[in-house]
Amino acid sequence: MDEKKIQLLEESLAIERKARKEAEAIMKQRSLDLHDKNQELEETNQTLSKVINEKQIELNNLFKTIIDPYILMDLYGNVLKMNDASIDFFGIDNEKNPFNVMDTLYEEDIEYAMNSFQEFLETGIFRNFQARIYNNLKEIKWVDINCNVVYDTEGNPTFAQGIIRDITQQKIQQQVFDEQKNQLNAIVDYSSLGIVLTKKGEIIKSNRAFQELLNYSEEELLALSVGDISLKEDKETSELYMKKLDNNEIEHFSINKRYRTKHGTVIWAKTNVSTIKSKREKNSYQVAVVEDITEELQNQSLLKALNSLMSSILGKTDIYDIAWEISERTTELLNFEDLVIYLLDYKTGKLKQIAAHGGKVEKRKIIQNQLEISIGEGIAGFVAKTGKSEIISDTSKDKRYLVDDKVRLSEISVPIIANNEIIGVIDSEHSNKNFFTDYHLKTLETIANLAATQLKNALNLQLRIEADIENKALLKSLTKSNQELKDFAHVVSHDLKSPLRSMNALASWIKEENAKTTNQVIDDDINLLLKKIDKMEHLINGILKYASIDQVKSTKQKTDLHNLVKDIIDTIYIPKNIKITILNKLPKLEVEKFRIYQLFQNLISNAVKYNDKQEGIINITCKEEEETWLFSVQDNGIGISDKYHKKIFEIFQTLEKSEDSTGVGLSIVKKIVDIYEGKIWLTSKINEGTVFYFTLPK
């Protein structure tokens, strides 16, 4: 090997030795540094372990000191850790009985909770999440949950932790509060009294009654102040009380004040105002309870006017004086243009204007163009027909409207009713449409009711006076007629009977003379003449009886009708083929014996006379009723046609078949029954018989 190569090799070795020494030095230094680092790391680890232990102790202590239930769970809801408060709340220890929070959810809240949990995983946080859960006793609890997601070092969600607060009692209290609040709102909203809350005169809230009272909506009232809806005349008084309220001089006050509605009308209202103090705000609120007293005040005013009206007509007995007083005072009371009072004229059946106020009156108590209208004619006539009041807002649209003194566009008409009988109408018209109101209607109806009795009494008095005058004239005429009837009876008794007896004697002589010649024709004529004379005598006797039946004065006495009828049966002629039976005991009555005797005698004689049966039957009965005795006389004779049932009780009316009847007997029976204020009637069938019924008072 040449020296050059050796030299290069030695130089390389020298460089390698030097490098090794340097590497060893570096390794030694690094070994020393590593030792130092290990020692430092060990010290650090010891320190860190100490800190971790301290933090773990501190965390455990903190975990135990959390008052509200706390849980740590995985992202599937499995509970990993829970504090004592959580164990007490759920009644479950996860270390002994693992459980999933999803199993504790209330059925109705599961869907809502699952959707919320999904949102929680996306956002990583829950704030004041409320739901219902079950504890181990299956009690329903309301909970408020605040929780968050725990992420690892790489930002991946790993766990979820949260604090649960039991809000069951708060929820119950809130429900009670909400229910009470709803009840209070319902009371306020549906109160019949208006309620309004104000602050510094501005309307904050109002109830439905107050809104309806003033015809404003709730929104419209919020834009108004108390001054906007109050009358200027009442502002000063209201402001004075409000000032005292603000200065704590009074706690509440009550006044009657006027409000203006949305439509411009004015109402009176009793207003009770109280103050509500607020601790948080310097200014207080005022609550007002408003009661509409418009109608009450109107009624008080109306009552005074009605009392005055009644005082003015009380004691008046003239219908015209009463009607004029009503028309004048009512027109003034209600500020009407006119008013007319119609009264029903019973003679004509028409409504007649008897009093008026306004254009109809030419002079005091003189009606111009006094109208008479028929029932059903015009609006007033229609009201008289139906008995129902009417308001016509536009007469131009009502075909019933009748023009009186001039055309008017509205009308009101009220019936005057006494004892359920229409006696008149109060009627008023006005130039403007829609003038009359329900208040006018009620007022007029009240006046009509008050006036009805007074008018009816006055009308009855007038009718009685007229009836007395007519009765006096009738009595005078009747007295004259009775005297003429007596005179006629006297003439009949003396002036007619005397020639009739002469005619009878003359006819008898002719018959005796004819007996010698035996002329059959003359003999038949003489017999017919004697028969007619006999009938004439019976007719005259019947007339005398009929004329004198109510003229004879006789004292009533207790009469045994049973014995009386038996005497009649024994006295009158009864053919052998006819049997008369009294079927039950007839009563004893206080009567005039001779009249009752005539009554039964005529009925029994008729039953005998018109009985054509081989075995004639006549039955007499009686029946006691509440106030009368009902008698009947029944036969099985020829019967009476229906067309004669009324005629036979009239004088001189006979049956077509009864040539020998005078037509007086049953008229006497009817007259006697009438004298005793009884009734008489009959039922009958041709060829089967007749039953006469009549009543006599007990």
C-alpha positions in Angstrom: 0.0 0.0 0.0 1.6 3.3 -0.9 2.1 6.0 1.5 -0.5 8.3 -0.1 -3.2 5.7 0.5 -2.0 5.1 4.0 -2.0 8.8 4.7 -5.5 9.1 3.4 -6.6 6.2 5.6 -5.0 7.7 8.7 -6.6 11.0 8.0 -10.0 9.2 7.6 -9.4 7.3 10.9 -8.5 10.5 12.6 -11.7 12.2 11.3 -13.7 9.2 12.4 -12.2 9.2 15.9 -12.9 12.9 16.2 -16.5 12.4 15.0 -17.0 9.5 17.4 -15.8 11.7 20.3 -18.1 14.4 19.3 -21.0 12.0 18.9 -20.2 10.5 22.3 -20.1 13.9 23.8 -23.4 14.7 22.2 -24.9 11.4 23.3 -23.6 12.0 26.8 -25.1 15.5 26.9 -28.4 14.2 25.5 -28.4 11.4 28.0 -27.9 14.0 30.7 -30.7 16.1 29.2 -33.0 13.1 29.0 -32.3 12.3 32.5 -33.1 15.8 33.5 -36.3 15.7 31.4 -37.4 12.4 32.9 -36.8 13.7 36.4 -38.7 16.8 35.5 -41.5 14.8 33.9 -41.7 12.6 36.9 -42.0 15.6 39.1 -44.6 17.1 36.7 -46.5 13.8 36.7 -46.5 13.8 40.5 -47.7 17.3 40.5 -50.4 16.6 37.8 -51.5 13.5 39.7 -51.8 15.6 42.8 -53.8 18.3 40.9 -56.0 15.7 39.3 -56.7 14.1 42.6 -57.5 17.5 44.1 -59.7 18.3 41.1 -61.5 15.0 41.4 -62.1 15.5 45.1 -63.2 19.1 44.3 -65.5 17.8 41.4 -67.0 15.0 43.6 -67.6 17.5 46.4 -69.2 19.9 43.8 -71.3 17.1 42.3 -72.6 16.2 45.8 -73.4 19.8 46.6 -75.6 20.3 43.5 -79.1 20.8 45.0 -81.0 20.1 41.8 -80.9 16.6 40.2 -77.9 16.2 37.9 -77.3 13.4 35.4 -74.6 12.4 33.0 -75.7 10.2 30.1 -74.5 9.0 26.8 -76.0 10.2 23.6 -78.7 7.5 23.6 -80.1 8.6 26.9 -78.5 5.9 29.1 -77.7 7.4 32.5 -74.0 7.1 33.4 -73.9 9.1 36.6 -76.4 10.9 38.8 -76.2 12.8 42.1 -78.1 12.2 45.2 -80.7 14.8 44.4 -81.3 13.0 41.1 -81.6 9.6 42.8 -84.1 11.1 45.2 -86.1 12.7 42.4 -86.3 9.7 40.1 -86.3 7.2 43.0 -83.8 5.2 41.0 -80.0 4.7 41.4 -78.4 4.0 38.0 -75.5 2.0 39.6 -78.1 -0.4 41.0 -80.7 -0.2 38.3 -79.5 1.2 35.0 -82.1 3.2 33.1 -82.7 5.3 30.1 -84.2 8.8 30.5 -86.4 8.2 27.5 -88.3 5.5 29.5 -89.4 8.2 32.0 -91.2 10.4 29.5 -94.9 11.1 29.8 -96.8 9.5 26.8 -98.2 12.7 25.4 -94.8 14.4 25.5 -92.7 11.6 23.8 -92.9 12.9 20.3 -92.2 16.5 21.4 -89.3 15.3 23.5 -87.7 13.2 20.8 -87.9 16.1 18.3 -86.4 18.4 20.9 -83.6 15.9 21.7 -82.6 15.7 18.0 -82.4 19.5 17.9 -80.3 19.4 21.1 -77.8 17.0 19.5 -77.5 19.5 16.6 -77.2 22.6 18.7 -75.4 21.1 21.6 -77.4 22.9 24.3 -80.9 23.0 25.9 -82.2 26.0 27.8 -85.4 25.7 29.9 -86.8 22.7 28.2 -90.0 21.7 29.9 -91.7 18.3 29.8 -93.5 15.8 31.9 -91.9 12.6 33.2 -92.7 9.7 35.5 -90.8 8.8 38.7 -90.5 5.3 40.0 -93.9 5.7 41.7 -95.4 6.6 38.3 -96.1 10.1 39.6 -96.3 12.7 36.9 -93.7 15.5 37.4 -93.1 18.7 35.5 -89.4 19.3 34.9 -87.3 22.2 33.6 -84.1 20.9 31.9 -80.9 22.8 31.2 -78.2 20.6 29.6 -75.3 20.6 27.1 -73.3 18.1 25.0 -69.8 17.1 26.1 -67.3 16.9 23.3 -63.9 15.0 23.1 -60.6 16.6 22.1 -61.4 16.1 18.5 -64.7 17.9 18.8 -66.9 14.8 18.6 -70.1 14.7 20.8 -69.5 12.1 23.5 -71.8 12.6 26.5 -74.6 14.9 27.6 -75.0 16.4 31.0 -77.8 18.4 32.5 -79.5 19.8 35.6 -83.2 18.9 36.1 -85.4 21.2 38.2 -88.7 20.0 39.6 -91.4 22.6 38.6 -94.5 20.5 39.4 -95.7 22.8 42.1 -95.0 25.9 40.0 -97.0 24.4 37.2 -99.9 23.6 39.5 -99.8 27.1 40.9 -99.6 28.5 37.4 -102.6 26.4 36.3 -104.5 27.7 39.3 -103.4 31.2 38.5 -104.3 30.9 34.9 -107.7 29.4 35.8 -108.4 32.2 38.3 -107.2 34.7 35.7 -109.5 33.2 33.1 -112.4 33.2 35.6 -111.6 36.8 36.4 -111.4 37.7 32.7 -114.7 35.9 32.1 -116.3 37.8 35.0 -115.0 41.1 33.7 -115.8 40.4 30.0 -119.3 39.1 30.7 -120.2 41.4 33.5 -123.3 43.4 32.8 -121.5 46.4 34.2 -119.0 48.3 32.2 -115.4 48.1 33.6 -112.5 50.3 32.3 -108.9 50.6 33.4 -107.2 54.0 33.0 -103.9 55.7 33.7 -103.5 59.5 33.7 -106.9 59.7 32.0 -105.9 57.4 29.1 -107.9 54.2 28.6 -105.7 51.1 29.0 -108.3 48.3 29.0 -112.1 47.9 28.8 -114.6 45.1 29.0 -117.3 44.1 26.5 -120.1 45.7 28.5 -118.3 49.1 28.5 -117.6 48.8 24.7 -121.3 47.9 24.0 -122.5 50.7 26.3 -120.6 53.4 24.2 -120.8 51.5 20.8 -116.9 51.5 20.5 -114.6 48.6 19.8 -111.8 47.8 22.2 -109.2 49.2 19.7 -111.2 52.4 19.2 -111.4 53.0 23.0 -107.6 52.5 23.4 -107.1 55.6 21.1 -109.4 57.7 23.3 -109.1 59.4 26.7 -111.8 59.6 29.4 -112.2 63.2 28.5 -113.0 62.3 24.9 -116.1 60.2 25.9 -117.3 62.5 28.8 -119.5 65.5 28.5 -117.8 68.9 29.1 -120.4 69.8 31.7 -119.3 66.8 33.9 -115.5 67.2 33.4 -114.9 69.6 36.2 -116.6 67.4 38.8 -114.7 64.3 37.6 -111.3 66.1 37.5 -111.9 67.3 41.1 -112.5 63.8 42.4 -109.5 62.4 40.3 -107.2 65.1 41.9 -108.3 64.0 45.4 -107.7 60.4 44.3 -104.1 61.1 43.1 -103.3 63.1 46.3 -104.4 60.1 48.4 -107.2 62.2 50.0 -109.7 59.5 49.0 -109.4 55.9 47.9 -112.5 55.8 45.7 -115.5 57.9 44.7 -118.9 57.4 43.0 -120.7 60.0 40.8 -123.5 60.1 38.2 -122.0 61.4 35.0 -122.9 61.5 31.3 -121.0 59.8 28.5 -121.2 60.4 24.8 -121.5 57.3 22.6 -119.9 56.8 19.3 -123.2 57.7 17.6 -123.4 61.0 19.5 -126.2 60.0 21.9 -125.8 60.8 25.6 -126.2 58.3 28.4 -126.3 58.7 32.2 -124.1 56.3 34.1 -123.3 55.7 37.8 -119.5 55.6 37.9 -117.5 54.0 40.8 -113.8 54.8 40.6 -111.0 53.2 42.7 -107.3 53.6 42.5 -104.7 50.7 42.2 -101.3 51.5 43.5 -98.2 50.1 41.8 -94.9 49.5 43.7 -92.9 49.4 40.5 -94.4 52.5 39.0 -94.8 56.0 40.5 -98.1 56.5 38.7 -101.2 54.6 39.8 -104.0 53.1 37.8 -107.8 53.8 38.1 -110.4 51.2 37.6 -114.0 52.4 37.0 -117.2 50.3 37.2 -119.8 52.0 35.0 -123.6 51.2 35.3 -126.1 52.6 32.8 -128.8 54.5 34.7 -130.3 56.3 31.7 -133.5 54.2 31.7 -133.7 54.4 35.5 -133.5 58.2 35.5 -136.0 58.3 32.6 -138.3 56.0 34.5 -138.1 58.3 37.6 -138.9 61.2 35.4 -141.6 59.3 33.7 -143.0 58.1 37.0 -143.4 61.7 38.2 -145.1 62.6 34.9 -147.4 59.6 35.1 -148.3 60.4 38.8 -149.1 63.9 37.7 -151.2 62.6 34.8 -153.1 60.2 37.0 -153.7 62.9 39.5 -155.1 65.1 36.8 -157.6 62.5 35.5 -158.4 61.0 38.8 -162.0 61.6 39.7 -163.0 62.8 36.2 -166.1 61.0 34.9 -166.3 62.5 31.5 -164.5 60.5 28.7 -163.8 63.7 26.8 -162.2 65.5 29.8 -160.0 62.4 30.5 -159.0 62.0 26.8 -158.1 65.7 26.4 -156.0 65.7 29.5 -154.1 62.6 28.4 -153.4 64.0 24.9 -152.1 67.3 26.1 -149.9 66.0 28.9 -148.5 63.0 26.9 -147.5 65.3 23.9 -145.6 67.6 26.3 -144.0 64.7 28.1 -142.7 63.0 25.0 -142.2 66.1 22.9 -144.5 64.8 20.1 -145.7 66.8 17.2 -149.3 65.6 17.6 -151.3 62.9 19.4 -154.8 61.7 18.8 -157.0 59.5 21.0 -159.6 57.3 19.4 -162.5 55.7 21.3 -164.6 52.8 20.0 -168.2 53.8 19.4 -170.2 50.7 20.4 -173.2 51.8 18.4 -171.4 52.3 15.1 -168.5 49.9 15.7 -166.1 52.6 14.5 -163.1 54.4 16.1 -163.9 58.1 16.7 -161.4 60.8 17.4 -162.4 62.3 20.8 -159.3 64.2 21.8 -156.1 65.5 20.1 -153.1 67.8 20.4 -151.2 69.5 17.6 -152.3 70.3 14.1 -155.7 68.6 14.5 -156.8 71.1 17.1 -158.4 74.2 15.7 -159.4 75.7 19.0 -159.2 74.4 22.5 -161.0 71.0 22.6 -162.3 71.4 19.0 -160.9 68.8 16.6 -160.6 69.8 12.9 -161.9 67.3 10.4 -162.8 64.8 13.1 -162.3 61.3 11.7 -164.2 58.0 12.2 -162.4 54.9 10.9 -163.5 51.3 10.8 -161.8 48.5 12.8 -158.9 47.3 10.6 -158.8 50.6 8.6 -155.5 52.5 8.6 -152.7 51.8 11.1 -154.8 52.8 14.2 -157.7 50.6 13.0 -155.3 47.7 12.4 -153.9 48.1 16.0 -157.5 48.1 17.3 -158.1 44.9 15.4 -155.0 43.0 16.6 -154.6 44.6 20.0 -150.8 44.9 19.4 -148.8 48.1 19.4 -146.9 49.2 16.3 -144.1 51.6 15.3 -144.0 52.6 11.7 -140.6 54.0 10.9 -141.5 55.1 7.3 -145.2 55.5 6.5 -144.5 56.0 2.8 -143.7 52.3 2.7 -146.8 51.2 4.6 -150.0 50.8 2.5 -152.2 51.0 5.6 -151.2 54.7 6.2 -154.1 57.1 6.1 -153.5 60.9 5.6 -155.2 62.9 8.3 -154.5 66.7 8.5 -151.1 66.3 6.7 -148.6 63.6 5.6 -146.1 62.6 8.2 -143.3 60.0 7.8 -143.5 58.0 11.0 -146.3 56.8 13.2 -146.8 55.1 16.6 -150.1 53.4 17.6 -151.0 51.8 20.9 -154.3 50.0 21.9 -156.2 51.0 25.0 -157.3 47.7 26.5 -159.7 47.4 29.5 -160.7 43.9 30.8 -159.2 42.3 27.7 -161.4 44.5 25.5 -160.2 47.1 23.0 -161.9 50.4 23.9 -159.7 52.8 21.9 -156.2 53.7 20.5 -153.5 56.3 21.2 -151.9 57.4 17.9 -149.2 59.9 17.1 -147.3 60.9 14.0 -144.1 62.8 13.3 -142.7 64.5 10.2 -139.3 62.7 10.4 -138.7 59.1 9.6 -137.5 56.7 12.4 -138.6 59.2 15.1 -140.4 56.9 17.5 -138.4 54.5 19.7 -139.0 51.6 22.1 -139.0 54.1 24.9 -141.9 56.0 23.3 -143.7 52.7 22.8 -143.3 51.5 26.4 -144.3 54.9 27.7 -147.4 55.1 25.6 -148.3 51.5 26.6 -148.0 52.5 30.3 -150.1 55.6 29.8 -152.7 53.5 27.9 -152.8 50.9 30.7 -153.2 53.6 33.3 -155.9 55.4 31.4 -157.8 52.3 30.3 -159.6 51.8 33.6 -160.4 55.4 34.0 -161.8 55.7 30.4 -163.7 52.4 30.8 -165.3 53.6 34.0 -166.2 56.9 32.4 -167.5 55.1 29.4 -169.6 52.7 31.5 -171.0 55.6 33.4 -171.9 57.3 30.1 -173.5 54.1 28.8 -175.4 53.7 32.1 -176.7 57.2 31.9 -177.8 56.6 28.3 -179.2 53.2 29.3 -181.1 54.8 32.2 -182.6 57.4 29.8 -183.5 54.6 27.3 -184.9 52.4 30.2 -187.0 55.3 31.4 -188.4 55.8 27.9 -188.9 52.0 27.6 -190.5 51.8 31.0 -192.9 54.6 30.0 -193.6 52.9 26.7 -194.0 49.5 28.5 -196.3 50.9 31.1 -198.4 52.4 28.3 -198.4 49.0 26.4 -199.3 47.1 29.6 -202.2 49.5 30.1 -203.3 49.1 26.5 -203.0 45.3 27.0 -205.2 45.4 30.1 -207.7 47.6 28.2 -207.5 45.1 25.3 -208.1 42.2 27.7 -211.1 44.0 29.1 -212.5 44.6 25.6 -211.9 41.0 24.7 -213.5 39.8 28.0 -216.6 42.0 27.7 -217.0 43.2 24.1 -216.1 40.0 22.3 -217.4 37.4 24.6 -220.9 38.8 24.8 -221.6 38.7 21.0 -219.9 35.3 20.9 -222.3 33.9 23.4 -225.2 35.4 21.4 -223.9 33.7 18.3 -223.6 30.4 20.2 -227.2 30.8 21.4 -228.5 31.7 17.9 -226.7 28.7 16.3 -228.2 26.4 18.9 -231.7 27.6 18.2 -231.2 27.1 14.4 -230.0 23.6 15.1 -233.1 22.9 17.2 -235.4 24.2 14.4 -233.5 22.2 11.8 -233.9 19.1 13.8 -237.6 19.2 12.8 -236.8 19.4 9.0 -233.8 17.1 9.2 -231.7 19.0 6.6 -228.3 17.3 6.8 -226.4 20.1 5.0 -227.8 22.8 7.4 -227.1 20.5 10.3 -223.5 20.0 9.3 -223.0 23.7 8.8 -224.5 24.5 12.2 -222.2 22.0 13.9 -219.2 23.5 12.1 -220.3 27.0 13.2 -220.6 25.8 16.8 -217.2 24.2 16.7 -215.6 27.5 15.4 -217.5 29.5 18.1 -216.1 27.1 20.7 -212.6 27.4 19.4 -213.0 31.2 19.3 -214.0 31.1 23.0 -210.9 29.0 23.9 -208.7 31.4 21.9 -210.1 34.4 23.8 -209.6 32.6 27.1 -206.0 31.8 26.1 -205.3 35.4 25.2 -206.7 36.5 28.5 -204.6 34.0 30.4 -201.4 35.0 28.4 -202.0 38.7 28.9 -202.7 38.3 32.6 -200.1 35.7 33.5 -197.5 38.2 34.6 -200.0 40.8 35.9 -201.4 38.7 38.7 -199.7 39.3 42.0 -199.4 36.3 44.2 -197.3 35.3 47.2 -194.8 32.6 46.8 -195.2 29.6 49.1 -193.6 26.2 49.7 -195.4 24.0 47.2 -195.2 20.2 46.9 -194.9 19.8 43.1 -195.4 16.1 43.4 -198.9 16.5 44.9 -199.6 19.4 42.5 -199.0 17.3 39.5 -201.0 14.4 40.9 -203.9 16.8 41.3 -203.6 17.9 37.7 -203.7 14.3 36.5 -206.8 13.6 38.6 -208.5 16.8 37.3 -208.0 16.8 33.6 -209.6 14.4 31.2 -207.3 11.5 30.3 -208.4 8.8 27.9 -208.1 5.2 29.0 -205.4 4.3 26.5 -203.0 6.9 28.0 -201.0 6.2 31.1 -199.3 9.1 33.0 -196.4 8.2 35.4 -194.3 10.4 37.7 -191.0 8.5 37.6 -189.4 10.0 40.7 -190.3 12.2 43.6 -190.8 15.9 42.6 -189.4 18.5 44.9 -191.0 21.2 47.1 -190.2 24.7 45.8 -191.0 28.3 46.8 -193.3 29.3 43.9 -196.6 30.9 43.0 -198.8 27.8 42.9 -201.3 28.9 40.3 -198.5 29.7 37.7 -196.7 26.3 38.2 -200.2 24.6 38.0 -200.7 26.3 34.6 -197.2 25.3 33.4 -197.6 21.5 34.2 -201.3 21.5 33.1 -200.5 22.9 29.6 -197.6 20.5 29.1 -199.6 17.4 30.3 -202.7 18.4 28.3 -200.6 18.9 25.1 -199.0 15.5 25.6 -202.5 13.9 26.0 -204.0 15.8 23.1 -201.3 14.9 20.5 -200.9 11.3 21.4 -202.2 9.0 18.6 -200.8 5.7 20.0 -203.1 2.8 21.1 -201.0 2.7 24.3 -200.1 6.3 25.1 -197.3 6.8 27.6 -196.5 10.1 29.4 -193.6 10.2 31.9 -192.7 13.1 34.2 -189.3 13.3 35.8 -187.0 15.7 37.6 -183.3 16.0 38.3 -181.4 18.1 40.8 -178.6 20.3 39.4 -176.2 22.8 41.0 -178.5 25.8 41.0 -181.7 24.5 39.4 -184.2 21.6 39.1 -184.4 20.1 35.6 -188.0 18.8 34.8 -189.1 16.8 31.8 -192.5 15.7 30.3 -192.1 12.9 27.8 -194.7 11.3 25.5 -194.7 8.8 22.7 -197.1 10.8 20.6 -197.0 12.3 17.0 -193.7 14.2 17.5 -192.9 17.7 16.4 -190.9 18.6 13.3 -187.6 20.5 13.8 -188.9 23.5 12.0 -191.5 24.1 14.7 -189.2 23.7 17.7 -188.8 27.5 18.2 -192.2 28.6 16.7 -194.4 26.6 19.0 -193.4 28.8 22.0 -194.6 31.9 20.2 -198.2 33.0 20.6 -200.7 31.8 18.0 -198.2 29.4 16.5 -199.6 25.9 16.0 -198.7 22.7 14.2 -199.9 22.2 10.7 -202.0 19.2 11.8 -203.5 20.9 14.8 -206.7 22.7 13.6 -208.3 22.7 17.1 -205.2 24.2 18.8 -205.3 27.9 19.8 -201.5 28.3 19.7 -201.5 29.9 23.2 -200.8 27.0 25.6 -197.0 26.6 25.0 -196.5 30.4 24.8 -198.0 30.6 28.3 -195.6 27.8 29.4 -192.6 29.8 28.0 -193.8 33.0 29.7 -194.0 31.3 33.1 -190.6 29.7 32.7 -189.2 33.1 31.7 -190.8 34.7 34.8 -188.7 32.3 36.9 -185.6 33.0 34.8 -185.5 29.4 33.7 -185.0 27.7 30.3 -187.2 25.5 28.2 -186.5 23.4 25.2 -187.5 20.1 23.5 -186.3 17.1 21.6 -188.6 15.2 19.3 -188.8 12.6 16.5 -191.8 12.4 14.2 -194.2 9.5 15.1 -192.0 8.5 18.1 -192.7 11.2 20.6 -191.5 14.5 22.2 -189.7 15.4 25.4 -190.2 19.0 26.9 -187.4 20.1 29.3 -187.5 23.1 31.5 -185.6 24.4 34.6 -186.8 26.2 37.7 -184.5 27.7 40.4 -184.0 26.0 43.7 
